[in-house]
Structures are given as structure tokens and as C-alpha cells.
Amino acid sequence: MKLHYIKHRPLSWLFMLVLVCSFLFCQSIDINAEEESDDNAEEELSEYDLRLDLYQKTETLTNIPWYYLAAIDQYERNVNDFPDTRLTGIQVPDEEWYGSLAFDSESTHLQKTIQLFGGSGLDGNGNGFADDQNDEDVLYTVGTKLFEQLSRGHTYDEILEEYYDREKAAKLINQYAKLFRHFESVDLNKRVFPIPRYHNYSFQSTWGAGRGYGGNRIHEGTDIFASYGTPVRSVSYGIVEIKGWNRYGGWRVGIRDTDNVYHYYAHLSGFENDIEEGSIVEPGDVIGYVGSSGYGPEGTSGKFPPHLHYGMYRDNGKHEWAFDPYPHLKRWDFE
């Protein structure tokens, strides 16, 4: 029996060795899988998710609702160029951020140094520095200063009008905030074609063509021909700014999205029942119906074939201008 035991002992140790190696190998696979899963989760976070996280973190620190911070950021993203290295677009002038240190704005300074020289820049990420190219620092500074002004009895409208020296800036920011709050997201970029696919329609580029009514003017849009009563949909998320009669456009609706684009729908035969000025819409919501209204006093109709006139206008922070919607319509028609 003793000899029998000695003879097979190496095989027992070999078996145990195989078991231990297998266990360690499986553990290694599990760890690698977890690490890979964490990496994939980080990669899946979109720019919008990262921005939303920043806004919500700043709300916790400053008591300014995240959707107001997002709206201010969105306004500046719409009217300014900003570095690709940043997630947010708010730009604080050097003189305001650095005070008397503005001459050395290329350097990174401690918050206490900036305050010593009369600057407003604050440290939002806890590293002691106030960097005007750091998203956390900028949002924290804006939120803190905004809260200070509100605490003194000023309203959002008063603060924003004074800061941007433009009454319309406050209106636009309030609209963006309303949309972000309603949809609980800053990713409001989905677009659809204004006529449902199951209806017959046709369109071509008519941008810049002369108009036969109302004097010397050009066509600022694209005509989409369809039958009377065909549903007209909002192409975007947005707020209804205008609803009613216009002697050129007839019954028309104007909707502004968060990219500062004003979408104009004209020559309608009527409106959807729940569409009013101030209504919130999303892509695909029916807002009215194709008609041939316009070119005269209220109620004028039938001076041209039924169609939807669709126009796009962008506000650049100083004025609003029209641009050709045809390329966008072509893309949305195929999506």
C-alpha cells in the first residue's frame, strides 16, 4: 500500500496544479471582463450625458437649476465659437475672469490670486485654480454669480438682459430652459420631415426665386406640394413662438428649437387643436394642415396650389437671417 501511494502521488499534485491554474485563469477572465465592461460604459456616455452630469453637479453646488445652466450654455454655444477641448461653450471675458490679471490670461492662476486682482473666476473642481478653460470652473463661477444676483432680488430676465445687453437673449434662454426641463434632456437634436411618409408630396429647391406678391422679394424657403388637409408635423423639438395670420404666409406657425433655428410653416388650411403660442412640441407632432392660404387679408385662400412653405431662420446673437432649408429637407426625407 505504501508503494502504491508513492507511485501515484505525482499525479495527485499534477491534478491539483491544473485545478489551481484553471481557477486563476477564470479569475483573470472575470477581472478583464469587468474592466472591459467599465471601459465600454465610459465610452457609451455621449457628449450630452457628460454635459448633463456637469450641469447637475453645478446645480448641487450653486442651487441654480441645471436646466438654466444648460440654457445659458446653449445660448452661448449657438452664438459663439468655442474650443473643441471643452464640453461647454460659456465664455467669460478675460477682464471679468482675471480682473487686473487679464494681461496674463494665458497662464493658469490660483483662485485666491485672481480674487486678489479683482477677478470673478472661481475654482469649481477643488484643485485651487480658477481656469477659464475648465468647464467645471466656468459653470461654478456662472452659477455662483447668478445665485448672488438672484439673492439680491434680481430676476433671471433682468440679470440675463443686462449681462448680454440684449432683451432677446433672456427670452431665448428662458425658452431653452423650458424645453430642457420638460424633456429632462439636453439631447434635443432629432429631426423629421414635415410631411408624413404615407402621404404623397413633392418638393424641389426654390430658394431665391422671385415672388409675385408683395413687391420685390425672394423666396426664403422650400415649397412642399401636397393635398389639402395633409398633416404638417414639427420637424424638431421646440416652442411655438408665432401662430396666426400673415398676409404673405396666410395661416402660419413659427417654432424655435434649442439650436436657435426658427422653423416657419406657412399657407396652412388650419391648426391642430392644442397648438398655441408657448406650446412645447417634439419631432413628429402635428401642428397644422396643408392649405393655400395667404396673399391677401385674413381668410384669403386659393390663389395658388396647396402646399407647405417651409422656412428656416437662425439667430446669431445680433440678428436673424434666413438660410436654404432644401439640403436639410432632402436629408430628413431619406432618414
C-alpha positions, -999 to +999 in steps of 0.1 A: +000+000+000+028+023+007+045+017-026+011+022-044+007+056-026+042+068-036+037+057-071+006+079-077+014+110-056+029+129-085-003+125-104-023+140-075-001+170-073-004+175-110-042+173-108-042+200-080-019+222-101-042+220-130-072+230-108-053+260-093-042+272-127-077+269-141-092+289-112-066+317-116-073+318-153-110+321-148-105+349-122-083+367-147-110+364-174-136+378-149-115+408-140-107+416-176-143+413-185-153+437-157-126+462-167-137+459-203-173+465-193-163+496-173-144+509-203-174+503-226-197+521-201-175+551-202-173+551-240-211+549-242-215+582-223-223+607-250-213+643-250-249+652-240-247+628-210-214+644-199-228+679-202-259+669-183-237+655-155-218+688-153-250+709-151-265+687-124-232+687-104-231+725-106-268+727-095-258+709-064-230+733-057-248+766-066-285+760-062-291+771-098-314+746-116-294+725-141-318+734-170-310+771-165-273+764-166-278+743-197-299+770-213-272+797-208-246+773-221-268+765-251-273+802-259-235+808-259-229+776-280-253+790-306-237+824-309-200+818-302-172+796-314-156+775-286-126+752-284-130+716-292-113+708-260-143+719-240-177+704-234-194+737-226-195+769-246-198+797-220-170+822-224-163+848-197-143+879-208-108+880-196-113+913-179-141+898-158-125+865-151-090+877-143-095+913-133-062+932-134-045+899-143-062+899-177-028+907-193-017+872-182-048+853-192-027+826-209-015+814-175-034+794-150-039+812-117-050+802-082-085+814-073-071+834-044-047+852-067-075+861-092-096+874-064-067+895-051-066+912-085-104+918-086-114+889-109-145+868-107-131+834-117-137+806-092-124+771-086-152+746-093-133+713-092-114+717-060-078+720-073-073+755-061-070+770-096-097+791-114-092+782-151-115+799-177-109+769-200-121+743-174-158+735-177-163+729-140-147+761-131-167+782-156-201+766-147-194+770-110-184+807-115-215+815-136-238+796-112-224+813-081-225+848-096-261+841-108-272+830-074-257+861-058-276+883-081-309+864-075-303+867-038-302+905-042-337+904-056-330+904-093-348+882-117-334+859-143-346+881-171-330+912-155-297+895-150-295+880-185-307+911-203-280+932-186-252+906-190-258+900-227-271+936-234-299+921-253-335+916-243-340+887-268-312+868-251-332+864-219-362+853-239-343+826-258-325+813-227-359+810-209-373+790-238-343+767-238-346+762-201-383+753-205-375+727-232-346+711-212-368+709-181-398+695-199-378+667-218-353+662-189-325+661-215-301+683-235-301+660-264-329+675-285-314+672-319-338+647-336-353+659-368-381+645-391-396+655-425-426+678-421-450+657-441-456+620-430-442+594-454-476+578-461-488+610-478-480+620-514-458+651-517-431+666-539-406+694-535-376+709-552-352+737-545-369+771-549-346+792-527-341+827-540-368+826-567-388+858-572-422+862-556-453+875-575-470+891-545-458+918-520-433+937-541-397+929-549-388+900-527-373+865-530-385+831-518-370+823-484-378+787-481-389+755-499-424+747-511-436+711-504-467+704-526-493+681-511-531+677-510-554+699-489-556+687-453-523+668-454-509+668-418-479+691-412-455+680-385-430+698-364-396+688-376-379+695-343-383+699-305-392+735-298-416+761-286-444+777-306-435+814-309-460+825-335-494+813-345-519+832-366-524+851-399-498+868-421-508+884-454-479+867-471-479+833-454-515+831-446-522+808-416-487+801-402-468+787-373-433+796-361-414+772-338-379+778-324-356+749-314-326+749-290-302+754-318-316+789-323-333+779-355-368+793-362-389+769-383-416+786-403-447+767-416-469+788-439-500+786-462-518+762-438-555+755-440-558+752-402-541+744-370-540+713-347-564+719-318-538+720-290-513+742-307-510+777-292-482+802-287-460+788-259-468+752-267-440+727-265-436+703-294-414+674-304-405+659-338-435+644-354-462+664-335-489+675-359-492+713-358-515+721-387-526+710-422-516+719-458-536+746-475-533+775-498-539+805-475-523+839-479-515+867-503-543+889-490-563+899-460-572+873-433-590+844-448-577+847-483-572+813-499-569+795-533-545+819-551-520+791-557-520+752-554-520+738-519-485+734-504-465+739-473-440+767-474-412+757-450-385+782-440-355+782-416-341+813-398-311+814-375-304+839-347-267+846-343-269+868-312-274+901-331-299+895-358-319+867-375-313+856-411-329+831-435-310+801-450-319+775-476-338+746-460-337+724-490-305+704-481-319+697-447-353+686-461-335+662-486-316+646-457-347+643-435-367+628-463-342+599-466-338+593-428 
